[in-house]
Amino acid sequence: SDIQANAISVLDSTSLQTIKEIGIYPKQTSSRYGWTEQMVLWQNKVTVACYEGKILMIQPITLDTNQIMADSGSQNMVVDGYNRLWVMASVNGISSLSCFGENLKLEKKISFPKNYGLSRLAISPEKDQLYFIGQNQVQSLSIESTVYSDRTTVFDKAKNCYGIGIDPRNGWLYVADAQDYVSNGTVYVLNRNGKLINTIQT
């Protein structure tokens, strides 16, 4: 993806030559048109979060496309244990988590309070627990939940919580602290029980 290109480029993995460019929007509809974020494999299709509020699905052999509507500010996605697609959206202080079933229909949507600061999205190795950043904390939410108030705080020691990642082999949680964006950063490593086991300067 290329935030400026208004297209997804398909590359030959051997030569890295562009095979095809898939346009995101046929015409400019806002200042965010064509802005693409994370991709995941879902329903055997390359699934792309489009910031303007669409989820683009690309058949990887024929390169045919279809799309489903999502919230504006769509950025991060994960696939849960029921093969449902979770989409995190956040724009202008409005944030949500939307869950789409295998039939591509919206099954549920969890809305967050205004200016909640929702960002990033990860899932546990068992694919039953969502992890995200909210209010400068790493928080978690069961995929069975329907309201944001079900969330629990996993880690709140970062000065500027910026990124998260989960090792799918052991469930360890990595939390990136950007500090003040000028100083060197910190990565905190927590085990599955939420215990801090390592701190890495970056």
WOFEN-V284283 format. One line per field, one symbol per residue. burial: I if it has 9 or more other ideal C-beta (glycine too) atoms within 8 Angstrom, else O. A space follows every 50 residues. Layout:
burial->???
//
This chain:
burial->IOOOIOIIIIOOOOOOOOOOIIOIIOOOOOOOIIIIIOIIOIOOIIIIII IIIIIIIIIOOOIOIOIIOIIIIIIIIIIIOOOIIIIIIIOOOIIIIIII IOOOOOOOIIOIOOOIIIIIIIIIOOIIIIIIIIOIIIIIIIIOIOOIOI IOOIIOOIOIIIOIOIOOOOIIIIIIIIIOOOOOIIIIIIIOOOOOOOOO OO
//
